[in-house]
Amino acid sequence: MGGKEIQYIKEAFDTNWISPVGPHIDRFEKDIQDYAKVNHAVALSSGTAAIHLALIMLGVKQGDEVLCSSFTYIGSCNPIMYLKAIPIFIDSEWDSWNLDPDILEEAIKDRIKKGKRPKALILVHLYGMPAKLNKIMSIAHRYGVPVIEDAAEALGSSYEGKQLGTFGEIGIYSFNGNKIITTSGGGVLVSNKKKYIEGAKFLSTQARNPAPHYEHSEIGYNYRMSNICAAIGIGQLEVLDSHIACRRNIYIHYKKNLERLGYSFVEEKSYVFSNRWLTTALIDPEITGRNREDIRMHLEKVNIESRPLWKPMHLQPIFKNAIFYNASVCNKLFESGLCLPSGSNLSNDQLNSIITRLTL
Ligand SMILES: *Cc1c(COP(=O)(O)O)cnc(C)c1O
């Protein structure tokens, strides 16, 4: 926390705006719009809820195919399953670890040949690193596939100076406890198109039609963010840039000390800016003499937590029969990649002791 959050929460308590609506939600949405330079935003209970509503807004229904990065967190694609739609997973490329544009095009062509034009693409910017937006957006336009940007991990990252989450028809951010900023749990859906935001807001509040009695002509959800969570979010947005500066420093420190010792990192291209949500490294056992798991356990022994990269979706038991367009890049990433401790409150001493342990 930055410090001001508790003041905004107290304000909400003092004025008795607890839930479900209140002035802090309106302000938080406005602050997100200003930060990301996007026209509209609706604050929700989670990033997953935001993706669910985004898919509904794009008209995804039972049996429709939805393209998604395989290398991601399950929250990206569970909403496809809520709608009984069909996920089509796409492999990553080495440069950014995100969706491979060439495989994407191949997959779209193949689906169209089979008579199934994908209804949407969920494009993930993993670990805060921007995907190859220029190429991906032009392919998506060419084949008429609308894009949902899953920028859950990438708030504050940009591509050619434009904030991630604002390239697609709809973008989403998450404020879960592990993200770059948090509302304790929450998400937001952003778009430059008002119709999506109005529609998502309506569905997120149980699809209540305007009437003094409670009238419903559609199935809705209880997905709105509470005013208290929004109060935390206002305070967190004030410290977002300093969190990003922290995370980027942590990355630089790891890179400087580990790069020649068998650890490799995703580089920023000249036209991107990454919030460096987590510092992630690929391990070359030829140089380190240890594989990813050896190194993870080596840290664990002195109570330093690190984690493997996200396990790709096509390798998950629940998706074992799913269609996957494959160049086996994300399998390799998963095999040799490690997320290093990257919290914004990591002290220099802690960072140095992690590095010492990694070089031992
Ligand atoms: C965290 C995350 C989500 C889901 O957000 P929640 O707020 O936890 O529901 C979706 N996609 C990615 C890539 C994430 O990291």
The ligand as a Gaussian input file, in Angstrom:
#p B3LYP/6-31G(d) Opt

LIG

0 1
 C       -4.584000     -12.268000     -12.822000
 C       -4.856000     -12.561000     -14.225000
 C       -6.170000     -12.688000     -14.713000
 C       -7.378000     -12.714000     -13.850000
 O       -7.551000     -11.635000     -12.999000
 P       -8.321000     -11.845000     -11.603000
 O       -8.534000     -10.438000     -11.139000
 O       -7.410000     -12.624000     -10.711000
 O       -9.590000     -12.547000     -11.885000
 C       -6.350000     -12.899000     -16.078000
 N       -5.312000     -12.993000     -16.905000
 C       -4.034000     -12.901000     -16.482000
 C       -2.939000     -12.984000     -17.478000
 C       -3.764000     -12.712000     -15.121000
 O       -2.505000     -12.647000     -14.702000

